[in-house]
Amino acid sequence: MSIKSLSLRIDEKMLNKLHVVADYEGRSANSEILILIRDAIEKYESKHGEISFGDDEK
């Protein structure tokens, strides 16, 4: 699995709040975002079924 980069536009107030949450959880902002994305995908898949791309994992 390769690691991809993603640019994110976020307003300053929300970014500051993200840093507070990440610090509280003992994580970097990047790690906190990855966990939030993972949790959102798991929630989606539990309701709609697994997301698949055939033989090709994306």
PDB file with SEQRES, HELIX, SHEET and CRYST1 records, atoms N, CA, C and O in Angstrom:
SEQRES   1 A   58  MET SER ILE LYS SER LEU SER LEU ARG ILE ASP GLU LYS          
SEQRES   2 A   58  MET LEU ASN LYS LEU HIS VAL VAL ALA ASP TYR GLU GLY          
SEQRES   3 A   58  ARG SER ALA ASN SER GLU ILE LEU ILE LEU ILE ARG ASP          
SEQRES   4 A   58  ALA ILE GLU LYS TYR GLU SER LYS HIS GLY GLU ILE SER          
SEQRES   5 A   58  PHE GLY ASP ASP GLU LYS                                      
HELIX    1 AA1 GLU A   12  GLU A   25  1                                  14    
HELIX    2 AA2 ALA A   29  HIS A   48  1                                  20    
CRYST1    1.000    1.000    1.000  90.00  90.00  90.00 P 1           1          
ATOM      1  N   MET A   1       0.842  -1.170   0.000  1.00  0.00           N  
ATOM      2  CA  MET A   1       0.000   0.000   0.000  1.00  0.00           C  
ATOM      3  C   MET A   1       0.889   1.236   0.000  1.00  0.00           C  
ATOM      4  O   MET A   1       1.762   1.384   0.855  1.00  0.00           O  
ATOM      5  N   SER A   2       0.664   2.111  -0.953  1.00  0.00           N  
ATOM      6  CA  SER A   2       1.446   3.338  -0.993  1.00  0.00           C  
ATOM      7  C   SER A   2       0.714   4.444  -0.233  1.00  0.00           C  
ATOM      8  O   SER A   2      -0.510   4.424  -0.110  1.00  0.00           O  
ATOM      9  N   ILE A   3       1.466   5.383   0.259  1.00  0.00           N  
ATOM     10  CA  ILE A   3       0.901   6.512   0.993  1.00  0.00           C  
ATOM     11  C   ILE A   3       0.760   7.675   0.018  1.00  0.00           C  
ATOM     12  O   ILE A   3       1.720   8.066  -0.645  1.00  0.00           O  
ATOM     13  N   LYS A   4      -0.437   8.215  -0.057  1.00  0.00           N  
ATOM     14  CA  LYS A   4      -0.723   9.341  -0.935  1.00  0.00           C  
ATOM     15  C   LYS A   4      -0.840  10.611  -0.112  1.00  0.00           C  
ATOM     16  O   LYS A   4      -1.097  10.562   1.091  1.00  0.00           O  
ATOM     17  N   SER A   5      -0.652  11.725  -0.756  1.00  0.00           N  
ATOM     18  CA  SER A   5      -0.746  13.025  -0.116  1.00  0.00           C  
ATOM     19  C   SER A   5      -2.046  13.703  -0.536  1.00  0.00           C  
ATOM     20  O   SER A   5      -2.499  13.541  -1.669  1.00  0.00           O  
ATOM     21  N   LEU A   6      -2.641  14.461   0.378  1.00  0.00           N  
ATOM     22  CA  LEU A   6      -3.896  15.151   0.107  1.00  0.00           C  
ATOM     23  C   LEU A   6      -3.804  16.563   0.666  1.00  0.00           C  
ATOM     24  O   LEU A   6      -3.448  16.755   1.829  1.00  0.00           O  
ATOM     25  N   SER A   7      -4.119  17.529  -0.148  1.00  0.00           N  
ATOM     26  CA  SER A   7      -4.147  18.910   0.307  1.00  0.00           C  
ATOM     27  C   SER A   7      -5.537  19.199   0.867  1.00  0.00           C  
ATOM     28  O   SER A   7      -6.540  18.773   0.293  1.00  0.00           O  
ATOM     29  N   LEU A   8      -5.598  19.913   1.975  1.00  0.00           N  
ATOM     30  CA  LEU A   8      -6.860  20.159   2.650  1.00  0.00           C  
ATOM     31  C   LEU A   8      -6.989  21.641   2.964  1.00  0.00           C  
ATOM     32  O   LEU A   8      -6.078  22.248   3.526  1.00  0.00           O  
ATOM     33  N   ARG A   9      -8.123  22.215   2.598  1.00  0.00           N  
ATOM     34  CA  ARG A   9      -8.415  23.596   2.968  1.00  0.00           C  
ATOM     35  C   ARG A   9      -9.320  23.565   4.184  1.00  0.00           C  
ATOM     36  O   ARG A   9     -10.369  22.921   4.171  1.00  0.00           O  
ATOM     37  N   ILE A  10      -8.914  24.261   5.233  1.00  0.00           N  
ATOM     38  CA  ILE A  10      -9.663  24.254   6.484  1.00  0.00           C  
ATOM     39  C   ILE A  10      -9.523  25.631   7.129  1.00  0.00           C  
ATOM     40  O   ILE A  10      -8.437  26.210   7.141  1.00  0.00           O  
ATOM     41  N   ASP A  11     -10.618  26.147   7.662  1.00  0.00           N  
ATOM     42  CA  ASP A  11     -10.506  27.471   8.275  1.00  0.00           C  
ATOM     43  C   ASP A  11      -9.720  27.381   9.584  1.00  0.00           C  
ATOM     44  O   ASP A  11      -9.643  26.324  10.211  1.00  0.00           O  
ATOM     45  N   GLU A  12      -9.152  28.489   9.970  1.00  0.00           N  
ATOM     46  CA  GLU A  12      -8.224  28.523  11.101  1.00  0.00           C  
ATOM     47  C   GLU A  12      -8.871  28.063  12.405  1.00  0.00           C  
ATOM     48  O   GLU A  12      -8.245  27.339  13.179  1.00  0.00           O  
ATOM     49  N   LYS A  13     -10.100  28.468  12.656  1.00  0.00           N  
ATOM     50  CA  LYS A  13     -10.781  28.090  13.895  1.00  0.00           C  
ATOM     51  C   LYS A  13     -10.961  26.573  13.977  1.00  0.00           C  
ATOM     52  O   LYS A  13     -10.723  25.971  15.024  1.00  0.00           O  
ATOM     53  N   MET A  14     -11.383  25.958  12.863  1.00  0.00           N  
ATOM     54  CA  MET A  14     -11.563  24.511  12.848  1.00  0.00           C  
ATOM     55  C   MET A  14     -10.219  23.792  12.997  1.00  0.00           C  
ATOM     56  O   MET A  14     -10.135  22.777  13.689  1.00  0.00           O  
ATOM     57  N   LEU A  15      -9.180  24.306  12.359  1.00  0.00           N  
ATOM     58  CA  LEU A  15      -7.848  23.711  12.480  1.00  0.00           C  
ATOM     59  C   LEU A  15      -7.359  23.777  13.926  1.00  0.00           C  
ATOM     60  O   LEU A  15      -6.804  22.808  14.444  1.00  0.00           O  
ATOM     61  N   ASN A  16      -7.566  24.909  14.568  1.00  0.00           N  
ATOM     62  CA  ASN A  16      -7.159  25.033  15.969  1.00  0.00           C  
ATOM     63  C   ASN A  16      -7.909  24.034  16.844  1.00  0.00           C  
ATOM     64  O   ASN A  16      -7.319  23.437  17.744  1.00  0.00           O  
ATOM     65  N   LYS A  17      -9.195  23.849  16.590  1.00  0.00           N  
ATOM     66  CA  LYS A  17      -9.984  22.877  17.351  1.00  0.00           C  
ATOM     67  C   LYS A  17      -9.492  21.459  17.081  1.00  0.00           C  
ATOM     68  O   LYS A  17      -9.431  20.637  17.996  1.00  0.00           O  
ATOM     69  N   LEU A  18      -9.145  21.171  15.833  1.00  0.00           N  
ATOM     70  CA  LEU A  18      -8.596  19.854  15.501  1.00  0.00           C  
ATOM     71  C   LEU A  18      -7.327  19.592  16.292  1.00  0.00           C  
ATOM     72  O   LEU A  18      -7.132  18.488  16.800  1.00  0.00           O  
ATOM     73  N   HIS A  19      -6.466  20.588  16.404  1.00  0.00           N  
ATOM     74  CA  HIS A  19      -5.223  20.424  17.173  1.00  0.00           C  
ATOM     75  C   HIS A  19      -5.514  20.154  18.651  1.00  0.00           C  
ATOM     76  O   HIS A  19      -4.813  19.363  19.282  1.00  0.00           O  
ATOM     77  N   VAL A  20      -6.529  20.797  19.203  1.00  0.00           N  
ATOM     78  CA  VAL A  20      -6.898  20.547  20.601  1.00  0.00           C  
ATOM     79  C   VAL A  20      -7.338  19.097  20.773  1.00  0.00           C  
ATOM     80  O   VAL A  20      -6.897  18.419  21.702  1.00  0.00           O  
ATOM     81  N   VAL A  21      -8.208  18.619  19.878  1.00  0.00           N  
ATOM     82  CA  VAL A  21      -8.681  17.233  19.949  1.00  0.00           C  
ATOM     83  C   VAL A  21      -7.514  16.268  19.781  1.00  0.00           C  
ATOM     84  O   VAL A  21      -7.382  15.312  20.545  1.00  0.00           O  
ATOM     85  N   ALA A  22      -6.671  16.512  18.786  1.00  0.00           N  
ATOM     86  CA  ALA A  22      -5.525  15.631  18.537  1.00  0.00           C  
ATOM     87  C   ALA A  22      -4.592  15.603  19.747  1.00  0.00           C  
ATOM     88  O   ALA A  22      -4.147  14.532  20.160  1.00  0.00           O  
ATOM     89  N   ASP A  23      -4.296  16.768  20.315  1.00  0.00           N  
ATOM     90  CA  ASP A  23      -3.430  16.818  21.501  1.00  0.00           C  
ATOM     91  C   ASP A  23      -4.044  16.038  22.659  1.00  0.00           C  
ATOM     92  O   ASP A  23      -3.344  15.310  23.362  1.00  0.00           O  
ATOM     93  N   TYR A  24      -5.336  16.190  22.856  1.00  0.00           N  
ATOM     94  CA  TYR A  24      -6.033  15.480  23.919  1.00  0.00           C  
ATOM     95  C   TYR A  24      -5.903  13.966  23.745  1.00  0.00           C  
ATOM     96  O   TYR A  24      -5.728  13.233  24.718  1.00  0.00           O  
ATOM     97  N   GLU A  25      -5.991  13.508  22.499  1.00  0.00           N  
ATOM     98  CA  GLU A  25      -5.897  12.080  22.192  1.00  0.00           C  
ATOM     99  C   GLU A  25      -4.450  11.602  22.094  1.00  0.00           C  
ATOM    100  O   GLU A  25      -4.205  10.409  21.916  1.00  0.00           O  
ATOM    101  N   GLY A  26      -3.490  12.523  22.209  1.00  0.00           N  
ATOM    102  CA  GLY A  26      -2.074  12.152  22.139  1.00  0.00           C  
ATOM    103  C   GLY A  26      -1.613  11.834  20.727  1.00  0.00           C  
ATOM    104  O   GLY A  26      -0.721  11.012  20.522  1.00  0.00           O  
ATOM    105  N   ARG A  27      -2.230  12.493  19.760  1.00  0.00           N  
ATOM    106  CA  ARG A  27      -1.908  12.234  18.354  1.00  0.00           C  
ATOM    107  C   ARG A  27      -1.559  13.530  17.643  1.00  0.00           C  
ATOM    108  O   ARG A  27      -1.830  14.625  18.135  1.00  0.00           O  
ATOM    109  N   SER A  28      -0.950  13.377  16.474  1.00  0.00           N  
ATOM    110  CA  SER A  28      -0.735  14.529  15.597  1.00  0.00           C  
ATOM    111  C   SER A  28      -2.054  14.846  14.903  1.00  0.00           C  
ATOM    112  O   SER A  28      -2.968  14.022  14.882  1.00  0.00           O  
ATOM    113  N   ALA A  29      -2.143  16.035  14.342  1.00  0.00           N  
ATOM    114  CA  ALA A  29      -3.346  16.402  13.591  1.00  0.00           C  
ATOM    115  C   ALA A  29      -3.533  15.445  12.407  1.00  0.00           C  
ATOM    116  O   ALA A  29      -4.658  15.047  12.106  1.00  0.00           O  
ATOM    117  N   ASN A  30      -2.443  15.077  11.740  1.00  0.00           N  
ATOM    118  CA  ASN A  30      -2.529  14.155  10.612  1.00  0.00           C  
ATOM    119  C   ASN A  30      -3.100  12.808  11.046  1.00  0.00           C  
ATOM    120  O   ASN A  30      -3.988  12.267  10.387  1.00  0.00           O  
ATOM    121  N   SER A  31      -2.595  12.267  12.150  1.00  0.00           N  
ATOM    122  CA  SER A  31      -3.098  10.983  12.649  1.00  0.00           C  
ATOM    123  C   SER A  31      -4.566  11.086  13.045  1.00  0.00           C  
ATOM    124  O   SER A  31      -5.341  10.160  12.806  1.00  0.00           O  
ATOM    125  N   GLU A  32      -4.948  12.202  13.646  1.00  0.00           N  
ATOM    126  CA  GLU A  32      -6.342  12.390  14.039  1.00  0.00           C  
ATOM    127  C   GLU A  32      -7.252  12.408  12.808  1.00  0.00           C  
ATOM    128  O   GLU A  32      -8.330  11.814  12.821  1.00  0.00           O  
ATOM    129  N   ILE A  33      -6.820  13.086  11.754  1.00  0.00           N  
ATOM    130  CA  ILE A  33      -7.606  13.129  10.514  1.00  0.00           C  
ATOM    131  C   ILE A  33      -7.743  11.727   9.926  1.00  0.00           C  
ATOM    132  O   ILE A  33      -8.829  11.346   9.489  1.00  0.00           O  
ATOM    133  N   LEU A  34      -6.661  10.960   9.911  1.00  0.00           N  
ATOM    134  CA  LEU A  34      -6.719   9.599   9.378  1.00  0.00           C  
ATOM    135  C   LEU A  34      -7.705   8.736  10.169  1.00  0.00           C  
ATOM    136  O   LEU A  34      -8.439   7.938   9.585  1.00  0.00           O  
ATOM    137  N   ILE A  35      -7.724   8.890  11.475  1.00  0.00           N  
ATOM    138  CA  ILE A  35      -8.657   8.124  12.300  1.00  0.00           C  
ATOM    139  C   ILE A  35     -10.096   8.546  12.018  1.00  0.00           C  
ATOM    140  O   ILE A  35     -10.985   7.699  11.935  1.00  0.00           O  
ATOM    141  N   LEU A  36     -10.331   9.849  11.871  1.00  0.00           N  
ATOM    142  CA  LEU A  36     -11.678  10.326  11.557  1.00  0.00           C  
ATOM    143  C   LEU A  36     -12.147   9.798  10.200  1.00  0.00           C  
ATOM    144  O   LEU A  36     -13.308   9.417  10.051  1.00  0.00           O  
ATOM    145  N   ILE A  37     -11.258   9.775   9.219  1.00  0.00           N  
ATOM    146  CA  ILE A  37     -11.597   9.246   7.891  1.00  0.00           C  
ATOM    147  C   ILE A  37     -11.881   7.746   7.991  1.00  0.00           C  
ATOM    148  O   ILE A  37     -12.870   7.262   7.440  1.00  0.00           O  
ATOM    149  N   ARG A  38     -11.020   7.016   8.690  1.00  0.00           N  
ATOM    150  CA  ARG A  38     -11.231   5.574   8.854  1.00  0.00           C  
ATOM    151  C   ARG A  38     -12.576   5.283   9.506  1.00  0.00           C  
ATOM    152  O   ARG A  38     -13.309   4.398   9.063  1.00  0.00           O  
ATOM    153  N   ASP A  39     -12.898   6.029  10.559  1.00  0.00           N  
ATOM    154  CA  ASP A  39     -14.166   5.826  11.255  1.00  0.00           C  
ATOM    155  C   ASP A  39     -15.356   6.134  10.351  1.00  0.00           C  
ATOM    156  O   ASP A  39     -16.368   5.435  10.399  1.00  0.00           O  
ATOM    157  N   ALA A  40     -15.240   7.177   9.526  1.00  0.00           N  
ATOM    158  CA  ALA A  40     -16.326   7.525   8.601  1.00  0.00           C  
ATOM    159  C   ALA A  40     -16.530   6.426   7.557  1.00  0.00           C  
ATOM    160  O   ALA A  40     -17.665   6.101   7.208  1.00  0.00           O  
ATOM    161  N   ILE A  41     -15.434   5.858   7.062  1.00  0.00           N  
ATOM    162  CA  ILE A  41     -15.521   4.772   6.084  1.00  0.00           C  
ATOM    163  C   ILE A  41     -16.147   3.533   6.727  1.00  0.00           C  
ATOM    164  O   ILE A  41     -17.017   2.899   6.130  1.00  0.00           O  
ATOM    165  N   GLU A  42     -15.712   3.186   7.934  1.00  0.00           N  
ATOM    166  CA  GLU A  42     -16.288   2.033   8.631  1.00  0.00           C  
ATOM    167  C   GLU A  42     -17.786   2.214   8.858  1.00  0.00           C  
ATOM    168  O   GLU A  42     -18.560   1.273   8.686  1.00  0.00           O  
ATOM    169  N   LYS A  43     -18.191   3.411   9.240  1.00  0.00           N  
ATOM    170  CA  LYS A  43     -19.613   3.696   9.455  1.00  0.00           C  
ATOM    171  C   LYS A  43     -20.390   3.547   8.146  1.00  0.00           C  
ATOM    172  O   LYS A  43     -21.466   2.950   8.124  1.00  0.00           O  
ATOM    173  N   TYR A  44     -19.844   4.090   7.060  1.00  0.00           N  
ATOM    174  CA  TYR A  44     -20.493   3.985   5.752  1.00  0.00           C  
ATOM    175  C   TYR A  44     -20.634   2.523   5.347  1.00  0.00           C  
ATOM    176  O   TYR A  44     -21.709   2.087   4.934  1.00  0.00           O  
ATOM    177  N   GLU A  45     -19.533   1.761   5.469  1.00  0.00           N  
ATOM    178  CA  GLU A  45     -19.549   0.368   5.042  1.00  0.00           C  
ATOM    179  C   GLU A  45     -20.473  -0.486   5.906  1.00  0.00           C  
ATOM    180  O   GLU A  45     -21.068  -1.440   5.404  1.00  0.00           O  
ATOM    181  N   SER A  46     -20.604  -0.169   7.178  1.00  0.00           N  
ATOM    182  CA  SER A  46     -21.514  -0.957   8.017  1.00  0.00           C  
ATOM    183  C   SER A  46     -22.967  -0.748   7.590  1.00  0.00           C  
ATOM    184  O   SER A  46     -23.805  -1.628   7.790  1.00  0.00           O  
ATOM    185  N   LYS A  47     -23.262   0.392   7.013  1.00  0.00           N  
ATOM    186  CA  LYS A  47     -24.621   0.680   6.549  1.00  0.00           C  
ATOM    187  C   LYS A  47     -24.854   0.249   5.105  1.00  0.00           C  
ATOM    188  O   LYS A  47     -25.935  -0.233   4.766  1.00  0.00           O  
ATOM    189  N   HIS A  48     -23.835   0.421   4.244  1.00  0.00           N  
ATOM    190  CA  HIS A  48     -24.004   0.227   2.804  1.00  0.00           C  
ATOM    191  C   HIS A  48     -23.235  -0.960   2.228  1.00  0.00           C  
ATOM    192  O   HIS A  48     -23.388  -1.273   1.047  1.00  0.00           O  
ATOM    193  N   GLY A  49     -22.430  -1.609   3.021  1.00  0.00           N  
ATOM    194  CA  GLY A  49     -21.609  -2.713   2.520  1.00  0.00           C  
ATOM    195  C   GLY A  49     -20.211  -2.236   2.179  1.00  0.00           C  
ATOM    196  O   GLY A  49     -19.952  -1.041   2.037  1.00  0.00           O  
ATOM    197  N   GLU A  50     -19.319  -3.205   2.053  1.00  0.00           N  
ATOM    198  CA  GLU A  50     -17.915  -2.898   1.797  1.00  0.00           C  
ATOM    199  C   GLU A  50     -17.725  -2.200   0.466  1.00  0.00           C  
ATOM    200  O   GLU A  50     -18.334  -2.569  -0.538  1.00  0.00           O  
ATOM    201  N   ILE A  51     -16.885  -1.203   0.470  1.00  0.00           N  
ATOM    202  CA  ILE A  51     -16.502  -0.503  -0.754  1.00  0.00           C  
ATOM    203  C   ILE A  51     -15.395  -1.333  -1.402  1.00  0.00           C  
ATOM    204  O   ILE A  51     -14.376  -1.612  -0.771  1.00  0.00           O  
ATOM    205  N   SER A  52     -15.594  -1.723  -2.645  1.00  0.00           N  
ATOM    206  CA  SER A  52     -14.555  -2.502  -3.324  1.00  0.00           C  
ATOM    207  C   SER A  52     -14.298  -1.928  -4.700  1.00  0.00           C  
ATOM    208  O   SER A  52     -15.150  -1.268  -5.295  1.00  0.00           O  
ATOM    209  N   PHE A  53     -13.095  -2.199  -5.192  1.00  0.00           N  
ATOM    210  CA  PHE A  53     -12.652  -1.706  -6.489  1.00  0.00           C  
ATOM    211  C   PHE A  53     -12.197  -2.855  -7.381  1.00  0.00           C  
ATOM    212  O   PHE A  53     -11.301  -2.676  -8.206  1.00  0.00           O  
ATOM    213  N   GLY A  54     -12.790  -4.012  -7.230  1.00  0.00           N  
ATOM    214  CA  GLY A  54     -12.347  -5.171  -8.006  1.00  0.00           C  
ATOM    215  C   GLY A  54     -11.009  -5.674  -7.515  1.00  0.00           C  
ATOM    216  O   GLY A  54     -10.765  -5.724  -6.309  1.00  0.00           O  
ATOM    217  N   ASP A  55     -10.140  -6.046  -8.438  1.00  0.00           N  
ATOM    218  CA  ASP A  55      -8.800  -6.555  -8.084  1.00  0.00           C  
ATOM    219  C   ASP A  55      -7.886  -5.437  -7.638  1.00  0.00           C  
ATOM    220  O   ASP A  55      -6.894  -5.677  -6.950  1.00  0.00           O  
ATOM    221  N   ASP A  56      -8.209  -4.231  -8.020  1.00  0.00           N  
ATOM    222  CA  ASP A  56      -7.347  -3.069  -7.818  1.00  0.00           C  
ATOM    223  C   ASP A  56      -7.740  -2.341  -6.542  1.00  0.00           C  
ATOM    224  O   ASP A  56      -8.826  -1.766  -6.475  1.00  0.00           O  
ATOM    225  N   GLU A  57      -6.872  -2.354  -5.516  1.00  0.00           N  
ATOM    226  CA  GLU A  57      -7.172  -1.604  -4.285  1.00  0.00           C  
ATOM    227  C   GLU A  57      -6.756  -0.159  -4.458  1.00  0.00           C  
ATOM    228  O   GLU A  57      -5.614   0.124  -4.820  1.00  0.00           O  
ATOM    229  N   LYS A  58      -7.680   0.758  -4.202  1.00  0.00           N  
ATOM    230  CA  LYS A  58      -7.386   2.186  -4.363  1.00  0.00           C  
ATOM    231  C   LYS A  58      -7.568   2.902  -3.064  1.00  0.00           C  
ATOM    232  O   LYS A  58      -7.368   4.115  -2.995  1.00  0.00           O  
TER     233      LYS A  58                                                      
END                                                                             
